[in-house]
Amino acid sequence: QVQLVESGGGLVQPGGSLRLSCVASRSIFNIYNMGWYRQAPGKQRELVAGITSGRSINYADSVKGRFTISRDPAKNRVYLLMNSMKPDDTAVYYCNRVPSADDLWGQGTQVTVSA
């Protein structure tokens, strides 16, 4: 059973940056398409960035130009660099496969953008 653990969240001011990290308990990132999802209070979980096993990348329109997804298969990690952050980016962020697998949701990491 693979486990995913997210980290790197925190409180940041508008316009600031954070880098999230997701580590897998075993090597999967060369096999599966991976993505970062987020869920804001009262809203459905949404996919904000995805990277395929072939390294093709796509972003939700709301984060395009501000967020960058990357991966390091040697370290079993996927990253999300978030720049020019906005209050609307406030959410719990999760990594998972794309499409998501129910048994891979972790605890997520809280990101709060506030002055």
C-alpha angles and dihedrals in degrees: 000000000000118000126200122204122193125202142161102074125133146123117313134171121244109279092027132118140236134178118215123201131201120193125193124213089230138012111289107130095089089054107041137048107244134201147179117238131185137199122199122197111284093005136101121258111265136193110241103173137010136187123191127218085255090055097250109150135204135177139199111254090244093064102029111129092016106060128056125195121201139160140210108202092186088063095035088237138134120194137200117200110197119195133174089022122199133201087252088065089069107120145104108279124213136179122218142143120289109266090031124248116220093219094055102062110120131191093278127214124265118237119189123184111194141133 
